[in-house]
Amino acid sequence: MELDALFEDSCARDWETVDGEETAAVRFAVIGLGWFTKGRALPALEASDRCEPTVMVSSTTEKADRVAADTDGAVDGIDYDEFHDGVARDEYDAVYICTPNALHLEYVETAAAYGKHVLCEKPMERDSERARELVEACEAAGVELMVAYRMHTEPAVRRARELVESGFVGEPMEVRGDMSQRLLDRINPDPDQWRLDEGLAGGGALFDIGIYPLNTARFLLDADPVAVTGRTASTHDAFDDVDETVSFMLEFPDEVYASCYASHNARQSSGITVTGTEGQVRVEPAFFQDQSRTLHVSRGDSRSSITLEKVDQMLEEFDYFADRVRGDAPMHPDGEHGLIDMVTMEAVYESAADREWVSTDRT
């Protein structure tokens, strides 16, 4: 593969299948109005030509109305009970769900019953059993379900995947991925937040940020793990119920391995590397939205690095979803794809408890 050709238009939307100017915008009910929704999702929806945030859904109508008043395109604010009762159901075509993990299923079931397409934040739910129910609800209703893995539409990651697919690195041998941040310093100092509640979150660092190197390794290799081993640790009192740090290894077919690390109590860092028999490709920084991504490639004695133009990852994700809803191309990553991560993460916890490799085959 010619690198110049790859980088010439590196941020092009190679996933587009329909002309956004010739199709109706997908109207969203936005469920869960926390800091991520207000700071990341809503600005992206407001900026989109393919999407429109029409209905805000929160714990109280008053909060939903306040957010709706500050959101371009919003026509209504309703509370969770009103959403389940079908209030404003004619004002949206799809839902974006950004509530605590253990609450995803109930909103997906209601949306599916009303024939609304679903974009659900990751992880899909607090455990694989509930995640499977979520998938089945959408399948039974015949609505689209996409899990919000924004790395799938991140240009740097897509270019890295193209390099792996083209044989630039030769036969893939190993993946290394990491993501860390100081949760209590950078995100939320409250030790009673839902991310530290096992009942609401399902897991700690693994479920919240370890899922990034896990899923991105799968995406880059276009393969799913067959076995895992892992260890967890917690040193801070706030992490009594969930893992503060996790380190795990994934075994892929053909004896390809991925080593992954995530921590909620380490300096902010992220990166992912694929090493093959002939070369290597690395994205660093990889996962945090505010940073520009640099693609580092090497083969033989040649090395090159290029910093790609920063894109709004949430905008790319929303517009991709709208493209698939309005077009005929298959939706990916879908619910079955997300379910594999749920099973894999549970296997990591099982391995940490039993101190042995655990198969991810749950058939």
N, C-alpha and C positions, 0 to 999 in steps of 0.2 A: 504494500500500500504506500502511495506517495503521501508523505506527511504534509507537504504544502497544500495538496488538494483537500486533505482532511481538515486543515486549519483555515482554509481560505474563507469559508462561511461557517465557522464552527458553531455558531449559535442558531443556525437555521432550524426552523421547526420541521424536521424531517418526518414527523408523525402526522402532519396535517392531511386530511382526506377530503374535507369540505371547505368551501369558501365561507368564512365567517360573516362576510358582508351580505351574503345571499341567504342566510338562514336566520331564523328567529333566535334571539338570545334565550338561554336556559335560565329560567327564574328559580332562585334558590330560597328555601326556608333555611335559615341559619340557626342551628340548635346548639345552645351553649355559648354564652357571651363572656367568656373569661378573657384573660390578657392576650392569649394567643389569637383568639378569634378577632378581638378588636384591633390588635396591633399588626397582625399578619394577614388573616384571611379576608376581613372586610375591605381593607385598602386594595387588595388584589381584585376582589370582585367588583369594586367600584371602578377600577382601571380597565376592566375587561370589556371588550366589544362583543364577546360571545356569551357573557353571563351577566346576571343582574340580581343583587341581593334584595329581594322584595319583602320577605317576612322575617322578623327577628323573634326568636323564641328563647325565653329565659325563665328563671324561677318565679319572677313576678311580672305582671303586665307593666308595672311602673318602670322596671329596669328595661324591659324590652322596648317600651315606648321611647325611653330616653336614648337608647342606642339607635333606634329607628330614626329618630329626629335628626341624628348626626350622620346618617348613612344615605348617600345618594342612591336613589332608586327604591328605597324602602317605602312600603305603603301601609305596613301594619306591624304592631308589636303585640305578641300574645305570650301567655305563660304555658308551662308544660301541659297542664291539664287541658287547656284550650286547644293545644296542638293535637292531643289524643282525641279530643271531641270533634275534630275536623274544622275548627274555626280557621278561616282564611285559606282553606284547602284549594280554592280556585285561583289563588294568587301566586302559586308556585308549581314548578314542574319537577323539582328535585330537592333533596335535602342534603345539607352538609352538617355532619354530626361531629361536634367537638366537645363532648361532655366527658366526665370521668369514665374510664374504660368499662366499668361494670354496669353503666347505664346505656351503653350503645344499643343493646339488643331491643329494649322496649321501644326506642324511637325508630329503629329500623323496621320492626314489626308493624308499627302504625303507619309509617311511610309506605311500606309495601302494600298494606291493606288498602291504601288510598291510590295505589297505582303510581307512586312517585319514585323516581330513580334515586339511588343512594350513593353518596360519596362519604365514606366513613373513615374517620381518623384511625391511625394505627396506635397500638395494636388493636385488633378488631374487637376484643372483649377481654374480660378478666381471666378466661380459661377457654380451652379448645372446645369444650362441650357447648358452651354458650355461643362461641363463634360459629360452630357448625349449625346451630339453630338459626343464627343470623343469615347464613348462606341459604339455608333451606327456605326461609321466609321469602327471600327475594326470588329464588327460583320458582317457588309456588305461585307467586304473584306475577311472574314474567317481567320484572323490572330489572334494570341494570344495577349492578353493584360494583363499585370500585373502591379499593382500599388506598388511602392517601399516602402512598410511597412517593414522595416528591423527587427522589433520586432518579426515578425512571424517566423523568422529563428534564432533568438537569443536564445541560449540554455537555459539560466536562465528563460526566459519567457516561453519557451516550457515546461520546467520542472514544473513551477508553474501552467501552464494550466493542465498538467497531474494530479497534486495533486488535483486541483479543480474538474476535471472530475471524478477522482477515489472516490470522497466523503471524502477525508481527512479532509476538513474543514467543513463537513456536508453540509447543504443547504446554498448556498451563500446568504448573507444578504446585504452586502455593499461592495463597492469598493471605495478606495481613491487613487487618482493619482495626481501627480504634476510634472511640469517641468518649470524651470526658469533659466534665464541667463541675464547678462547685455550685450545686443546686441551691443551697441555703444562702449563698452569697449573691449569686447571679440571677436566679429566677424568683425565689420566694423564701423569705426567712422563716416563715411560719412552720414550726415542727408538727403542727396538726393538719397540714395541707393534705389533699387527697392522694397525691403521689406517694406519700409515706404511709398510706392506709392500705394494707394488703387486700382488704375486702373490696375496696373501690378500684385499686390499681392492678391487682393480680400479681404484680412483681415490682421490683425496684429499678435499679440501673439497667438491668437486662431488658425489661419490658419497655422502659422509657427511651433509652438511647442505645442500648446494645443491639436493638432491633435494626439500627442503621447499618453497621458493618455486616450483620447477619444477612439482611435482605439484599444489600448491595453486592455482597459476594455472590449470592445466588444469581442476581441480575447480570453481573459481569461474566460469570461462567456459563450462564444459561443452563443451570443444573440445580438439583436439590440435594441436600445432605442425606446420607443414609445412616449416619451414626454421629453421636456427639459425646464429648466429655467436658466437664467444667467444674469450676470452683467459685464460691461466692464468699464475700467477707463484709463485715460491717464494724466500724470502729467508733462511729458517732452515735450518741444515744438516740438521735432522731431516727436512726435507721434500725431500730429494734425489730420492726415487723417486716422490713423488706431489705433486699440486698443493696448495699452502698456501692460495692464493686463486684464485678464479675469478669472472669477470664475463662474462655471456652474455646474448644477446637472442634471444627466440623470436618467430617470425612465425606467427601464427594465421590461419585463413581470414578473409576480408573485411578484410584489412589491419589487423588488431588485433595489437599488439606487446606483449611483456612484457620488461622489463629486470630481470635478476636478479643478485644478488651473494652470494657466500659466502666466508668466510675462517675458517681455523683459527688465525689469529694476530692477531685484532682483538678489541676489547672486545665483550662479550656484547650482542647486539642482534638484534631480529627484528621484521618487520612485513610486511604485504602490503596493497596499495592497488589498487582498480579505479576508474579514472576514465572517465566516460562523457560523452556529449553534454549531459546534464542535471544530473549530480551525481557524487558520489564516495562510496565506502565504503572504510574502512581498518580493519584489525585490527592493533592494536599495544598490548602485545607480542603476538606471534602464535604462536610455535612452542615455546618452552621450557615444560616442564610445571609448574614450580614457581610460575609467575606467573599472576595473574588477567588475563583478557583484556578489553580495552576496545574497543568498537566505535564508531568515529567515522563519522558520516554527515553529508553536506551535499548540499543541492539548492537552487539559487537562492541566496537570502540566508539560508536557514535552516541551522543547524548544531546537531548534537546528539551527545553522547557518553554511553555507558552502559557501566559495568563489570559484566560478567556474573559470576554466582556461579561460583567455580572448581570444576571437576569433575576427577575422576581420569581423565585421558585414556586410560590403559591399561584401566581398568575399563570405560569406554564401548566401547572397541574390542573387548575380550574378550566383553562381553555382546552386542554387535552380531553378532559371529561366531556365538555360541551361538544367537541368535535365528534366523539364517539356516540353521544346521545343523538346528535342530529344526523350522523352518517350511518354507514352500514358496516364499518370496520369493527372487529371484536374489541371489547373492553379489556384492558389489562393495565395494571394488576387487578385481577378479579378476586372474588371471595375465596375460591379454591386456592389461589396463590397465597393469600393472606393466612389461610388456615394452616398451611405448611409451617409458617413461622410460629404460629401458636403451639403446634405440636412440638416443634423443635425447641422452643424456649422451655416448655414443660420438661422435655427430656434433659435439658441442661440442668434444671433444678433437681431432677431425679438423680442425675449423675453426681451432682455435688453432694447429695445426701448419701448415696451408696458407694461413692468413690470408685466408679467403674464406667466404662463406655456403655452408652445406651443407644439402642436402635431407634430410629425415628419412624419406623414402619408401624403404623397403628391400625392396619387393615385386619 
